[in-house]
Amino acid sequence: MFLEVGDRLLVTDRNGQGSSHVCRVVSAWGLDGAPPYLVLRYDTGTEEILVPNPDLRIRVLTHAQV
């Protein structure tokens, strides 16, 4: 997964039993947009590290404008 700063994401548990949230990519710490990502969660207003894993479903809602 390769994301850009400003991309908006919908993050949900793959099994559907947990919560979901929308966030925005603040920075990509890997090479050329690779994970891990620092994201700003819209529901809590906090920043957190997002590391894609098999338990998460991540959908890009809006790509950053070039």
Secondary structure as GFF3:
##gff-version 3
##sequence-region A 1 66
A	DSSP	beta_strand	8	13	.	.	.	ID=ss1
A	DSSP	beta_strand	20	28	.	.	.	ID=ss2
A	DSSP	three_ten_helix	31	33	.	.	.	ID=ss3
A	DSSP	beta_strand	37	41	.	.	.	ID=ss4
A	DSSP	beta_strand	47	50	.	.	.	ID=ss5
A	DSSP	beta_strand	56	62	.	.	.	ID=ss6
###
